[in-house]
């Protein structure tokens, strides 16, 4: 079966980020139907990116257990 070179138009991604307004906690948010550029990169809206330091963008829904030596769970943010 041949692999398709067609880039999907949208994707579900899991984003981890630091919120400048809330200190040093790491937040996790699953975002659905995010637009994907022609080169395959997910486009995060400017209003979401505002006041945040994006750490990672994972394809699909990810349940993060530990990161960078953190033993405290990630804070699961509500979809905005």
MDAnalysis code that builds the backbone (N, CA, C; Angstrom):
import MDAnalysis as mda
import numpy as np

u = mda.Universe.empty(240, n_residues=80, atom_resindex=np.repeat(np.arange(80), 3), trajectory=True)
u.add_TopologyAttr("name", ["N", "CA", "C"] * 80)
u.add_TopologyAttr("resid", np.arange(1, 81))
u.add_TopologyAttr("resname", ["UNK", "UNK", "UNK", "UNK", "UNK", "UNK", "UNK", "UNK", "UNK", "UNK", "UNK", "UNK", "UNK", "UNK", "UNK", "UNK", "UNK", "UNK", "UNK", "UNK", "UNK", "UNK", "UNK", "UNK", "UNK", "UNK", "UNK", "UNK", "UNK", "UNK", "UNK", "UNK", "UNK", "UNK", "UNK", "UNK", "UNK", "UNK", "UNK", "UNK", "UNK", "UNK", "UNK", "UNK", "UNK", "UNK", "UNK", "UNK", "UNK", "UNK", "UNK", "UNK", "UNK", "UNK", "UNK", "UNK", "UNK", "UNK", "UNK", "UNK", "UNK", "UNK", "UNK", "UNK", "UNK", "UNK", "UNK", "UNK", "UNK", "UNK", "UNK", "UNK", "UNK", "UNK", "UNK", "UNK", "UNK", "UNK", "UNK", "UNK"])
u.atoms.positions = np.array([
    [0.848, -1.173, 0.000],
    [0.000, 0.000, 0.000],
    [0.896, 1.240, 0.000],
    [0.701, 2.124, -0.939],
    [1.509, 3.338, -1.051],
    [1.094, 4.346, 0.015],
    [2.118, 5.048, 0.547],
    [1.830, 6.084, 1.530],
    [1.441, 7.364, 0.824],
    [0.490, 8.052, 1.364],
    [0.015, 9.298, 0.773],
    [0.889, 10.460, 1.222],
    [1.173, 11.370, 0.320],
    [1.924, 12.578, 0.656],
    [0.998, 13.754, 0.935],
    [-0.277, 13.477, 1.052],
    [-1.256, 14.531, 1.301],
    [-1.233, 14.906, 2.779],
    [-1.075, 16.195, 3.059],
    [-1.074, 16.691, 4.430],
    [-2.515, 16.882, 4.886],
    [-2.865, 16.355, 6.089],
    [-4.235, 16.563, 6.573],
    [-4.498, 18.051, 6.807],
    [-5.747, 18.440, 6.688],
    [-6.126, 19.850, 6.860],
    [-6.260, 20.244, 8.325],
    [-6.618, 19.273, 9.191],
    [-6.739, 19.538, 10.625],
    [-6.134, 18.378, 11.404],
    [-5.870, 18.626, 12.688],
    [-5.289, 17.587, 13.536],
    [-5.739, 17.788, 14.974],
    [-5.752, 16.688, 15.713],
    [-5.915, 16.738, 17.163],
    [-4.519, 16.698, 17.756],
    [-4.221, 17.631, 18.647],
    [-2.885, 17.711, 19.240],
    [-2.990, 17.895, 20.751],
    [-1.943, 17.483, 21.438],
    [-1.798, 17.748, 22.867],
    [-0.678, 18.769, 23.015],
    [-0.973, 19.885, 23.679],
    [-0.016, 20.971, 23.853],
    [0.332, 21.075, 25.331],
    [1.623, 21.178, 25.638],
    [2.033, 21.499, 27.006],
    [2.627, 22.904, 26.979],
    [2.353, 23.668, 28.036],
    [2.804, 25.055, 28.051],
    [2.913, 25.573, 29.477],
    [3.657, 26.663, 29.614],
    [3.721, 27.434, 30.849],
    [2.887, 28.686, 30.627],
    [2.071, 29.037, 31.604],
    [1.267, 30.256, 31.521],
    [1.979, 31.330, 32.330],
    [2.408, 32.402, 31.668],
    [3.160, 33.473, 32.331],
    [2.414, 34.067, 33.516],
    [1.098, 34.059, 33.458],
    [0.293, 34.702, 34.502],
    [0.093, 33.827, 35.727],
    [0.409, 32.528, 35.616],
    [0.080, 31.603, 36.703],
    [1.294, 30.903, 37.292],
    [2.479, 31.418, 37.078],
    [3.659, 30.819, 37.685],
    [4.280, 29.725, 36.848],
    [4.925, 28.782, 37.543],
    [5.751, 27.793, 36.851],
    [5.089, 26.431, 36.668],
    [3.789, 26.352, 36.761],
    [3.089, 25.080, 36.548],
    [3.030, 24.762, 35.060],
    [3.133, 23.467, 34.737],
    [3.022, 23.027, 33.348],
    [1.581, 22.591, 33.100],
    [0.980, 23.150, 32.069],
    [-0.395, 22.838, 31.701],
    [-0.412, 21.945, 30.466],
    [-1.436, 21.114, 30.373],
    [-1.635, 20.217, 29.232],
    [-3.031, 20.473, 28.697],
    [-3.136, 20.605, 27.377],
    [-4.428, 20.854, 26.754],
    [-4.525, 20.058, 25.460],
    [-5.621, 19.320, 25.296],
    [-5.897, 18.623, 24.040],
    [-6.743, 19.565, 23.192],
    [-6.283, 19.808, 21.964],
    [-6.971, 20.719, 21.052],
    [-7.380, 19.933, 19.811],
    [-8.648, 20.015, 19.457],
    [-9.185, 19.258, 18.328],
    [-9.362, 20.153, 17.107],
    [-9.256, 19.537, 15.942],
    [-9.483, 20.196, 14.658],
    [-8.658, 21.469, 14.497],
    [-7.382, 21.378, 14.867],
    [-6.472, 22.502, 14.682],
    [-6.006, 22.518, 13.234],
    [-5.945, 23.698, 12.599],
    [-5.512, 23.763, 11.204],
    [-4.046, 23.344, 11.058],
    [-3.751, 22.707, 9.926],
    [-2.394, 22.260, 9.612],
    [-1.943, 22.990, 8.353],
    [-0.727, 23.555, 8.387],
    [-0.201, 24.272, 7.223],
    [0.201, 23.292, 6.127],
    [0.500, 23.815, 4.957],
    [0.903, 22.979, 3.827],
    [2.180, 22.192, 4.108],
    [3.039, 22.722, 4.998],
    [4.269, 21.999, 5.332],
    [4.093, 21.047, 6.513],
    [2.852, 20.870, 6.980],
    [2.561, 19.876, 8.007],
    [2.614, 20.360, 9.438],
    [2.800, 21.647, 9.651],
    [2.860, 22.176, 11.016],
    [1.486, 22.625, 11.483],
    [1.185, 22.309, 12.742],
    [-0.083, 22.731, 13.340],
    [-0.013, 24.231, 13.613],
    [-1.093, 24.919, 13.314],
    [-1.168, 26.364, 13.523],
    [-1.977, 26.625, 14.788],
    [-1.300, 27.123, 15.824],
    [-1.973, 27.465, 17.078],
    [-2.435, 28.916, 16.997],
    [-3.673, 29.190, 17.382],
    [-4.200, 30.558, 17.286],
    [-3.413, 31.536, 18.161],
    [-3.267, 32.765, 17.679],
    [-2.544, 33.792, 18.427],
    [-3.155, 34.030, 19.797],
    [-4.490, 34.006, 19.902],
    [-5.121, 34.251, 21.202],
    [-4.816, 33.132, 22.191],
    [-4.584, 31.906, 21.711],
    [-4.178, 30.822, 22.606],
    [-2.724, 31.012, 23.035],
    [-1.870, 31.414, 22.120],
    [-0.435, 31.548, 22.391],
    [-0.112, 32.718, 23.328],
    [-0.994, 33.701, 23.378],
    [-0.747, 34.899, 24.179],
    [-0.517, 34.531, 25.647],
    [0.545, 35.068, 26.239],
    [0.922, 34.864, 27.648],
    [1.329, 33.432, 27.966],
    [1.710, 32.656, 26.946],
    [2.114, 31.264, 27.166],
    [3.469, 31.000, 26.525],
    [4.208, 30.081, 27.130],
    [5.424, 29.536, 26.537],
    [5.077, 28.115, 26.127],
    [4.957, 27.874, 24.831],
    [4.618, 26.545, 24.329],
    [5.843, 25.653, 24.501],
    [5.669, 24.522, 25.189],
    [6.772, 23.587, 25.411],
    [6.785, 22.482, 24.368],
    [5.633, 21.850, 24.157],
    [5.555, 20.737, 23.210],
    [4.213, 20.753, 22.500],
    [4.217, 20.183, 21.302],
    [2.983, 19.932, 20.559],
    [3.078, 18.493, 20.071],
    [2.238, 17.623, 20.632],
    [2.218, 16.206, 20.273],
    [1.038, 15.925, 19.362],
    [1.224, 15.022, 18.422],
    [0.142, 14.592, 17.549],
    [-0.778, 13.657, 18.330],
    [-2.071, 13.946, 18.334],
    [-3.039, 13.089, 19.007],
    [-3.204, 13.438, 20.475],
    [-3.931, 12.573, 21.168],
    [-4.193, 12.751, 22.597],
    [-3.118, 12.001, 23.366],
    [-2.378, 12.714, 24.206],
    [-1.303, 12.103, 24.992],
    [-1.601, 12.285, 26.469],
    [-1.374, 11.250, 27.241],
    [-1.497, 11.339, 28.694],
    [-0.087, 11.395, 29.253],
    [0.364, 12.573, 29.649],
    [1.726, 12.774, 30.121],
    [1.813, 12.418, 31.598],
    [2.757, 11.564, 31.919],
    [2.893, 11.095, 33.291],
    [3.980, 11.834, 34.057],
    [5.044, 12.232, 33.384],
    [6.182, 12.838, 34.038],
    [6.952, 13.619, 32.987],
    [7.482, 14.757, 33.339],
    [8.273, 15.525, 32.391],
    [9.358, 16.318, 33.082],
    [10.562, 16.270, 32.531],
    [11.704, 17.040, 33.030],
    [11.907, 16.846, 34.531],
    [11.749, 15.615, 34.993],
    [11.965, 15.309, 36.398],
    [10.809, 15.676, 37.304],
    [9.741, 16.217, 36.745],
    [8.576, 16.604, 37.542],
    [7.877, 15.366, 38.074],
    [7.558, 15.351, 39.329],
    [6.779, 14.257, 39.908],
    [5.325, 14.651, 40.087],
    [5.061, 15.945, 40.035],
    [3.683, 16.404, 40.164],
    [3.001, 16.257, 38.817],
    [1.745, 15.891, 38.808],
    [1.043, 15.727, 37.531],
    [0.892, 17.059, 36.813],
    [0.753, 16.975, 35.512],
    [0.468, 18.155, 34.712],
    [-0.946, 18.625, 35.030],
    [-1.179, 19.901, 34.901],
    [-2.508, 20.455, 35.105],
    [-3.251, 20.344, 33.783],
    [-4.390, 19.689, 33.808],
    [-5.188, 19.509, 32.604],
    [-6.068, 20.740, 32.419],
    [-5.736, 21.547, 31.431],
    [-6.483, 22.773, 31.169],
    [-7.753, 22.454, 30.402],
    [-8.784, 23.230, 30.642],
    [-10.042, 23.065, 29.900],
    [-9.895, 23.713, 28.539],
    [-10.547, 23.136, 27.544],
    [-10.521, 23.740, 26.209],
    [-11.093, 25.134, 26.278],
    [-10.429, 26.043, 25.578],
    [-10.816, 27.453, 25.643],
    [-11.650, 27.834, 24.472],
])
